[in-house]
């Protein structure tokens, strides 16, 4: 079986870049990648994986990475795959693992870093599907990945049902009902409209609302409420006209910032700032209600490609529409032509890059595919009344002044 399974695992690795160990008893027969894999890390979890009943095992490590194993039913051979993550492994996690498992003593710190940086990201379903393929090759049987979800979730569902019933009864007994729904409708409705002044007025008299208990301590409670709030804000912002990629990336950035915080008050202030940020961005990108699906897709296509040369013909081909039909429909629904919108989005991106990055005017011009730097400077000044350099100096001067602590929302 050795040669056949080794060849098969080599194919799995070449197709996925997912680390693979193939063992026979205590001996490692083969490993991919052979020259980089921190074996000590794998060995530390091997015993835990193989102590379980059955031939198909997986779990999440302390570092939130997935490790899986398949045992041959007839021999002492087994395969360990991973570690992999659902997101790129962060530097702090790598440092923790190097220290915890003394990995630098085995292969050198730089090799360990290279290994984890090269490891691709997988969803849990993808990870289990690859593990199932290996199980099929070794044992001739396919594992139903969806059944693993159902088996695990049945226990969780019973626990949630029990806790839900007890909490619901207690709230009814004490008349301590959730009362935030109507407030949320008005709050996020203003965001969706891009109504900054209306939101400002609303924040002057925020009613006392009851939050649900969503964590076991106040810091985690604040972070979980923040995540829920930003998730709602993202959806409403997209409905209000903010392009999908901008909205989701803004959401990710704010959530990552909140996760770094250790002060519940600071998280609350950040929440207020984030909602106003989303609202301002919606106001700037405001589009009419009732937009057709074709024009919505057109806007998303442009928003995601401001760093490319975009033409109306390209967009028409993407939407499988006639160029003339698309142009007329766009102008009828939005009141301006597609070329004007493309330029508007490029200039808005330029403002953001001038404000929040240290890229030069030349680099920004090239990134946004303006024909020349002088052309970029001219259209920017015509739109905003100042050159790109003047704009950068103005925002730097503004943000350098003390802004004070924002009012609590």
C-alpha positions as CSV (number, residue, x, y, z in Angstrom):
1,X,0.0,0.0,0.0
2,X,2.9,2.3,0.7
3,X,3.8,3.3,-2.9
4,X,0.1,3.7,-4.0
5,X,-1.0,5.8,-1.0
6,X,2.2,7.9,-1.2
7,X,1.5,8.7,-4.9
8,X,-2.1,9.5,-4.0
9,X,-1.1,11.8,-1.2
10,X,1.4,13.5,-3.4
11,X,-1.4,14.3,-5.8
12,X,-3.5,15.6,-2.9
13,X,-0.7,17.9,-1.8
14,X,0.0,19.1,-5.3
15,X,-3.6,20.0,-5.9
16,X,-4.2,21.7,-2.5
17,X,-0.9,22.5,-0.9
18,X,-2.4,21.0,2.3
19,X,0.3,19.5,4.5
20,X,0.2,15.7,4.6
21,X,2.0,13.1,6.8
22,X,1.8,9.3,6.1
23,X,2.7,7.0,9.0
24,X,3.2,3.3,9.5
25,X,3.1,2.7,13.2
26,X,5.5,5.2,14.8
27,X,7.4,5.8,11.6
28,X,6.7,8.6,9.1
29,X,6.8,7.0,5.7
30,X,6.4,10.2,3.7
31,X,5.5,13.9,4.2
32,X,4.5,16.7,1.9
33,X,6.1,19.2,1.9
34,X,9.1,17.2,3.0
35,X,11.6,20.0,3.7
36,X,9.4,22.5,5.6
37,X,6.9,20.6,7.7
38,X,7.3,21.2,11.5
39,X,6.9,17.5,12.5
40,X,7.0,18.2,16.2
41,X,3.7,20.1,15.8
42,X,2.1,17.2,14.1
43,X,3.4,14.7,16.6
44,X,2.0,16.7,19.5
45,X,-1.5,16.1,18.1
46,X,-1.1,12.7,16.6
47,X,-1.9,10.8,19.9
48,X,-5.0,12.8,20.5
49,X,-6.3,12.1,17.0
50,X,-5.7,8.4,17.1
51,X,-7.1,7.8,20.6
52,X,-10.6,8.2,19.3
53,X,-12.7,5.3,18.0
54,X,-13.2,4.9,14.2
55,X,-11.0,5.6,11.3
56,X,-12.0,9.3,10.5
57,X,-10.9,12.0,13.0
58,X,-10.5,15.8,13.1
59,X,-10.4,18.6,15.5
60,X,-9.5,22.3,15.9
61,X,-6.2,23.0,17.8
62,X,-5.7,25.6,20.5
63,X,-4.5,27.9,17.7
64,X,-7.8,27.4,15.8
65,X,-6.2,25.3,13.1
66,X,-7.7,22.1,11.7
67,X,-5.9,18.8,12.0
68,X,-7.4,15.5,10.6
69,X,-6.4,11.9,10.5
70,X,-7.5,8.8,8.6
71,X,-6.6,5.3,9.9
72,X,-6.5,2.2,7.7
73,X,-8.9,-0.4,9.0
74,X,-6.7,-3.3,8.2
75,X,-3.2,-2.1,9.0
76,X,-1.3,0.2,11.4
77,X,-1.1,2.9,8.6
78,X,-2.6,6.3,9.0
79,X,-2.5,9.7,7.4
80,X,-2.5,13.1,9.2
81,X,-3.4,16.2,7.2
82,X,-3.1,19.8,8.2
83,X,-2.7,22.1,10.0
84,X,-4.8,24.4,7.9
85,X,-6.9,27.5,8.8
86,X,-10.1,29.1,7.5
87,X,-8.1,32.4,7.3
88,X,-4.4,33.2,6.7
89,X,-2.4,32.3,9.8
90,X,-1.5,35.6,11.6
91,X,2.0,36.4,12.7
92,X,1.0,36.4,16.4
93,X,-0.3,32.9,16.1
94,X,2.9,31.7,14.4
95,X,5.0,33.3,17.2
96,X,2.8,31.5,19.8
97,X,3.2,28.1,18.1
98,X,7.0,28.5,17.6
99,X,7.3,29.1,21.4
100,X,4.8,26.5,22.5
101,X,6.2,23.6,20.5
102,X,9.8,24.8,20.3
103,X,9.6,24.6,16.5
104,X,12.6,26.8,15.9
105,X,14.8,24.0,17.5
106,X,13.6,21.6,14.8
107,X,13.8,23.4,11.5
108,X,14.6,27.0,12.2
109,X,12.3,29.9,12.9
110,X,12.3,31.2,9.3
111,X,11.4,27.8,7.9
112,X,8.5,27.5,10.3
113,X,7.2,30.9,9.3
114,X,7.5,30.1,5.6
115,X,5.6,26.8,6.2
116,X,2.6,28.6,7.8
117,X,2.6,31.5,5.4
118,X,2.5,29.1,2.5
119,X,-0.3,27.0,4.0
120,X,-3.6,27.8,2.1
121,X,-6.9,28.6,3.8
122,X,-9.8,26.1,3.6
123,X,-13.4,26.1,4.9
124,X,-14.2,23.3,7.3
125,X,-16.3,21.6,4.6
126,X,-13.4,21.7,2.1
127,X,-11.0,20.3,4.7
128,X,-13.4,17.4,5.6
129,X,-14.0,16.7,2.0
130,X,-10.3,16.2,1.3
131,X,-10.1,14.0,4.4
132,X,-13.0,12.0,3.1
133,X,-11.2,11.5,-0.3
134,X,-8.2,10.0,1.6
135,X,-10.5,7.8,3.6
136,X,-12.0,6.5,0.4
137,X,-8.6,5.7,-1.0
138,X,-7.4,3.9,2.2
139,X,-10.6,2.2,3.3
140,X,-12.8,2.0,0.2
141,X,-15.6,3.9,1.8
142,X,-16.8,7.5,1.5
143,X,-17.6,9.5,4.6
144,X,-20.7,11.7,4.3
145,X,-19.3,15.1,5.4
146,X,-22.8,16.6,5.9
147,X,-23.6,13.9,8.4
148,X,-20.7,15.1,10.5
149,X,-22.4,18.5,10.7
150,X,-25.8,16.9,11.6
151,X,-24.3,14.6,14.2
152,X,-22.4,17.4,15.9
153,X,-25.2,19.9,15.6
154,X,-27.9,17.6,17.1
155,X,-26.2,17.8,20.5
156,X,-25.8,21.6,20.2
157,X,-29.4,22.0,19.1
158,X,-30.7,20.2,22.2
159,X,-28.5,22.4,24.4
160,X,-29.7,25.5,22.7
161,X,-33.3,24.4,22.8
162,X,-33.0,23.8,26.6
163,X,-31.3,27.1,27.3
164,X,-33.7,29.0,25.0
165,X,-36.8,27.6,26.7
166,X,-35.5,28.3,30.2
167,X,-34.4,31.9,29.3
168,X,-37.7,32.6,27.5
169,X,-39.7,31.5,30.5
170,X,-37.6,33.6,32.8
171,X,-37.9,36.7,30.6
172,X,-41.7,36.3,30.5
173,X,-41.9,35.9,34.2
174,X,-39.9,39.1,34.8
175,X,-41.3,40.9,31.8
176,X,-37.8,41.6,30.8
177,X,-38.4,41.5,27.0
178,X,-36.0,42.4,24.3
179,X,-37.0,45.9,23.2
180,X,-34.4,47.0,20.7
181,X,-36.1,45.9,17.5
182,X,-38.0,49.1,16.6
183,X,-35.0,51.2,17.7
184,X,-32.8,49.1,15.3
185,X,-35.2,49.6,12.5
186,X,-35.0,53.4,12.8
187,X,-31.3,53.4,13.5
188,X,-30.2,51.3,10.6
189,X,-32.8,52.8,8.4
190,X,-31.1,56.2,8.7
191,X,-27.8,54.5,7.8
192,X,-29.4,52.9,4.7
193,X,-30.6,56.3,3.6
194,X,-27.2,57.9,4.2
195,X,-28.9,60.4,6.5
196,X,-26.0,61.6,8.7
197,X,-28.0,64.6,10.1
198,X,-30.9,62.4,11.0
199,X,-28.6,59.9,12.7
200,X,-26.9,62.7,14.6
201,X,-30.3,63.9,15.9
202,X,-31.3,60.4,16.9
203,X,-28.1,59.9,18.9
204,X,-28.9,62.9,21.1
205,X,-31.8,61.0,22.7
206,X,-31.0,57.2,22.5
207,X,-33.6,55.2,24.5
208,X,-32.5,52.7,27.1
209,X,-32.7,49.3,25.4
210,X,-32.0,45.8,26.8
211,X,-29.3,43.9,25.2
212,X,-29.4,40.1,25.2
213,X,-26.8,38.2,27.1
214,X,-24.4,36.9,24.4
215,X,-21.2,36.3,26.4
216,X,-20.0,35.2,29.8
217,X,-18.1,38.4,30.5
218,X,-18.5,42.1,29.8
219,X,-15.6,42.5,27.4
220,X,-16.7,39.6,25.2
221,X,-20.3,40.9,25.5
222,X,-19.2,44.2,24.1
223,X,-17.3,42.6,21.3
224,X,-20.2,40.3,20.3
225,X,-22.7,43.2,20.4
226,X,-20.3,45.2,18.2
227,X,-20.0,42.3,15.7
228,X,-23.8,42.0,15.5
229,X,-24.1,45.8,15.0
230,X,-21.5,46.0,12.3
231,X,-23.0,43.0,10.5
232,X,-26.4,44.7,10.4
233,X,-24.7,48.0,9.3
234,X,-23.0,46.2,6.4
235,X,-26.2,44.8,5.0
236,X,-28.1,48.1,5.3
237,X,-25.2,49.9,3.8
238,X,-25.2,47.6,0.7
239,X,-28.9,48.1,0.3
240,X,-28.3,51.9,0.6
241,X,-25.8,51.8,-2.3
242,X,-22.4,51.1,-0.9
243,X,-20.6,48.6,-3.1
244,X,-20.4,45.1,-1.7
245,X,-16.6,44.8,-1.5
246,X,-16.2,48.1,0.2
247,X,-18.9,47.3,2.7
248,X,-17.5,43.9,3.7
249,X,-13.9,45.1,3.9
250,X,-14.9,48.0,6.1
251,X,-16.8,45.6,8.3
252,X,-13.8,43.3,8.5
253,X,-11.5,46.2,9.4
254,X,-13.8,47.5,12.2
255,X,-14.3,44.0,13.7
256,X,-10.5,43.4,13.7
257,X,-10.0,46.7,15.4
258,X,-12.6,45.9,18.1
259,X,-11.0,42.5,18.7
260,X,-7.8,44.2,19.6
261,X,-9.4,46.4,22.2
262,X,-9.6,45.6,25.9
263,X,-11.8,48.5,27.1
264,X,-15.6,48.0,26.8
265,X,-16.2,51.8,26.6
266,X,-13.7,52.1,23.7
267,X,-15.6,49.4,21.9
268,X,-18.9,51.3,22.4
269,X,-17.4,54.5,21.1
270,X,-15.9,52.6,18.1
271,X,-19.4,51.3,17.3
272,X,-20.8,54.8,17.1
273,X,-17.9,55.9,14.9
274,X,-18.4,52.9,12.6
275,X,-22.1,53.5,12.2
276,X,-21.4,57.2,11.2
277,X,-18.6,56.1,8.9
278,X,-21.0,53.6,7.1
279,X,-23.7,56.3,6.9
280,X,-21.3,58.9,5.4
281,X,-20.1,56.4,2.8
282,X,-23.7,55.5,1.9
283,X,-24.5,59.2,1.5
284,X,-21.5,59.6,-0.8
285,X,-22.4,56.6,-2.9
286,X,-26.2,57.2,-2.7
287,X,-28.2,55.5,-5.5
288,X,-32.0,55.6,-6.1
289,X,-34.3,53.0,-4.6
290,X,-35.7,50.4,-6.9
291,X,-32.6,50.0,-9.0
292,X,-32.8,47.2,-11.5
293,X,-30.6,44.1,-11.0
294,X,-28.6,44.8,-14.2
295,X,-27.6,48.3,-13.0
296,X,-26.8,47.1,-9.5
297,X,-24.5,44.5,-11.1
298,X,-23.0,47.2,-13.3
299,X,-22.2,49.3,-10.3
300,X,-20.6,46.4,-8.4
301,X,-18.5,45.5,-11.5
302,X,-17.2,49.1,-11.7
303,X,-16.6,49.4,-7.9
304,X,-14.4,46.2,-7.9
305,X,-12.3,47.2,-10.8
306,X,-11.4,50.9,-10.3
307,X,-7.8,49.9,-10.6
308,X,-8.4,48.6,-14.1
309,X,-9.2,50.3,-17.5
310,X,-12.9,49.9,-17.7
311,X,-15.0,50.5,-20.8
312,X,-18.7,50.4,-21.4
313,X,-18.2,47.5,-23.9
314,X,-16.5,45.4,-21.2
315,X,-19.4,45.9,-18.8
316,X,-22.0,45.2,-21.5
317,X,-20.2,41.9,-22.3
318,X,-20.1,41.0,-18.6
319,X,-23.8,41.6,-18.2
320,X,-24.6,40.0,-21.6
321,X,-26.3,43.2,-22.7
322,X,-26.2,45.4,-25.8
323,X,-23.9,48.4,-25.2
324,X,-26.5,51.0,-26.2
325,X,-29.3,49.3,-24.1
326,X,-27.0,49.3,-21.0
327,X,-26.0,53.0,-21.5
328,X,-29.6,54.2,-21.9
329,X,-30.8,52.1,-18.9
330,X,-28.0,53.4,-16.7
331,X,-28.7,57.0,-17.6
332,X,-32.4,56.6,-17.1
333,X,-32.1,55.0,-13.7
334,X,-29.2,57.1,-12.2
335,X,-29.3,60.4,-14.1
336,X,-25.7,60.3,-15.4
337,X,-23.8,58.2,-17.8
338,X,-21.5,55.2,-17.1
339,X,-18.3,56.9,-18.0
340,X,-19.0,59.7,-15.5
341,X,-19.7,57.1,-12.8
342,X,-16.4,55.2,-13.6
343,X,-14.5,58.5,-13.2
344,X,-16.3,59.3,-10.0
345,X,-15.4,56.0,-8.4
346,X,-11.8,56.3,-9.5
347,X,-11.5,59.8,-7.9
348,X,-13.2,58.6,-4.7
349,X,-10.7,55.8,-4.5
350,X,-7.9,58.3,-5.1
351,X,-9.1,60.4,-2.2
352,X,-9.1,57.4,0.1
353,X,-5.6,56.4,-1.0
354,X,-4.3,60.0,-0.5
355,X,-5.9,60.1,2.9
356,X,-5.1,56.7,4.4
357,X,-1.9,55.5,2.6
358,X,1.5,56.9,1.9
359,X,1.4,56.0,-1.8
360,X,2.8,58.8,-4.1
361,X,0.6,60.7,-6.5
362,X,2.4,59.0,-9.3
363,X,1.7,55.5,-7.8
364,X,-2.0,56.3,-7.3
365,X,-2.3,57.6,-10.8
366,X,-0.8,54.5,-12.2
367,X,-2.8,52.2,-9.9
368,X,-6.1,53.7,-11.0
369,X,-5.0,53.5,-14.7
370,X,-5.1,57.2,-15.6
371,X,-3.3,57.8,-18.9
372,X,-0.9,60.3,-17.4
373,X,-0.2,61.8,-14.0
374,X,-1.0,65.3,-15.3
375,X,-4.4,64.1,-16.5
376,X,-5.1,62.6,-13.1
377,X,-4.2,65.8,-11.4
378,X,-6.4,67.9,-13.7
379,X,-9.5,65.8,-13.3
380,X,-9.0,65.6,-9.5
381,X,-8.7,69.4,-9.2
382,X,-11.7,69.9,-11.4
383,X,-13.8,67.6,-9.2
384,X,-12.6,68.7,-5.7
385,X,-11.2,72.2,-6.3
386,X,-7.6,71.2,-5.3
387,X,-4.8,69.1,-6.5
388,X,-4.1,65.6,-5.1
389,X,-1.1,67.0,-3.1
390,X,-3.2,69.9,-1.7
391,X,-5.9,67.4,-0.7
392,X,-3.4,65.2,1.1
393,X,-1.9,68.2,3.0
394,X,-5.4,69.3,4.0
395,X,-6.5,65.9,5.4
396,X,-3.1,65.4,7.2
397,X,-3.5,68.9,8.8
398,X,-7.0,68.1,9.9
399,X,-6.3,64.7,11.4
400,X,-3.2,66.0,13.2
401,X,-5.4,68.3,15.3
402,X,-6.8,66.8,18.6
403,X,-10.3,65.5,17.9
404,X,-11.4,64.7,21.4
405,X,-13.4,61.7,22.6
406,X,-16.6,61.0,20.6
407,X,-19.9,61.2,22.5
408,X,-21.2,57.9,23.5
409,X,-23.9,56.7,21.1
